[in-house]
Amino acid sequence: MADSLWRSRAALTMVSPEPFNAEAPPEALTGDITPTELHYVRSNFPLPAHDQVLAVGGAVGNALTLSLDDLRAMPAVEQAVTMECAGNGRLAQAPLPVGEPWGNYAVSTARWTGALLHQVLAQARPADDAVEVVFEGADHGRYYQYEDIGFARSLAYAYAADPAAGILIAYEMNGLPLNRDHGAPFRMIVPQYYGVASVKWLKRIDVTTEPYHGEFQSHHYMYEWPGRPAEPVTLMRPRAQITDPAPHAQIPAGTHTVRGKAWSGTGPVTRVEVSLTGEGDWHRARLAPPAGPYQWQDWRFDWQATGAGRHTLRARATDVAGNTQPEVPAWNRLGYGNNAVEVICVVVHG
């Protein structure tokens, strides 16, 4: 089992071995869908045991105990979802924040299949005064001052129960049962939110009539801004990433097509722009329409690379809500949500 697990991780760029955290390789961003073996992995604790049962309780009129077969008996929904770790890009912040030293490849897009959360909640008959829904994973362990703590996150009840949110209790990834790294036997998939909301190894769902203040809800996965009140990590921020050419690539002079991906948790990206200097004009790239409501978009820009030497390329995205990437990271103590404009250098040979 251990050998097969490590073979399934071989193509990833490891950040830490235990708990296992790893970035996708650069080639994982070139396609519409990321193969499972190339999808980034984020875990807070070692792989847990799971009794294959999901309990739904709390402030409900009909407590449920669901098996994998029970979830499969419900109408199956498949959705392509871009998922990004909230710490993606942490290494680009200075001074370096605390946390896993993620580069720029803790983002992937997979096809997830499962039961819709709002349909499961409807079966449980939540109380009229429901406020939040808490999702608890089977994973647990030592964490800062805690000898043993489990991972749990919550969503506002109105959002969790909204059919338009498209939230899944997923049991398949890219057409196959979930593997252990990605939350088997079932996990949450919360489109548009940073990956922390998509609790893996899901074992319990509880409806509450008051706000939830767990460690991973109110103390970690928070934006701790200097001189400002802390804010929770929720929706992904708009981001454009260059996939070709690669950073530090050596390329001949001539016409080159700069390519990349763009995504946002606030809705589709409506504009991607490229700049060829540190303070020059921004040029409109050709942006592909979204293939689905929750997945990244392709973009391209034809660049006349005529001068020999080192050149910079910058890319930025603007989403449908008018949010545009900032020039510099918005520094926060835990290093979340870095969506600053990407800058890469390439060398052109005359």
C-alpha positions, 0 to 999 in steps of 0.5 A: 500500500505504501509503495503504491501511494508513493508511486501515485505521488511521483509526478508531484513536487513535494513540499512536505512528506508528512503530512504530504503536501505537494504542488502540481508540476508546471505541465498540469496547468496546460490542459483543461482538466488536471490528471489525478496524479498531477493534481496538487495535494494539501493535507493538514494531518497524516492520512486518516482511517475512515469508517465509511460512514457520514453522519448528518446531525445537529439542529435537524429534524431527521438525523442521517447516517449515510454510506457510500452506497447511499450517496451513490443512490442519489442523483449524481452530478459531475462538475469541473472545478478549479481548486487553489490552495489559499497559501498558493504563492506564499513564497513570493511574499516578503517577509516570508509568512508562516506556513507551508512554503508554497510556490505557484503550482498549488492549483488544479482543475478536476472533474468531481462527481457526487451528491449535491449538498443541498439535497442531503441537507433537505433530507435532514430537515434543518431547523428554521433558525439554522445559521451554519453548517459544520463539516468535520473530516476524519483527519486529526493530529498535533497542531500548534498548542493542541495535542490532538485536534480534528479538522473542521470548517463551516459555511453559512447555512444559507450558502450551503443550502443554496442549489446555485452554489453547486456544492458537492459531497464528492466520491469520484475524481476524474471518473474514478473513486477518490484516492486517499490523498484526495479524501476517500471515501468522500469529501466536500467540493465547494466551488469558487472557494479556496481549497480549505473549504473542501473538507477531505475524508468527510465524516460528519455534517452538523447544522448549528443555530449559532456561529462556529468558532473552530481553530481552522475557522476563526484562528487559522485560514484567516487574513491577518492584515497589519493594523486591520481586523482579521478576515476569513479566507473564502472566495478565490481571488482573480489570478492569471498564470503564464504557462508558456514560455516557462520562467527563465526559458531560452527562446529564439527571436521571433513571434511567440504565443504566450499562453496561460490560465486565468480563474477567479472565485467571484465569477468568470474572468472577463479580461487578461492583459499582458505587459512586456516591461515593468511599467509599460502598457498593458495589452489585451490577450485573447481570452477563451470563454469559460467551459463551465461555471467553476473552472479556469479559462485559457488565454493567449497573447502573440508576442513579437520577441525581437530584441536579444537579451532578458525580457519580462512578461507580466499577466493580470486578470480582471473578473466579472465583478471588476476585481483586478490583480494587484501589482504587489502581494497584499501581505498578511501574517499567514500568507494567504490569497497572494494573487499579485501580478505574475512576473517571469523572465525569459532570455531571447537569442538574436 
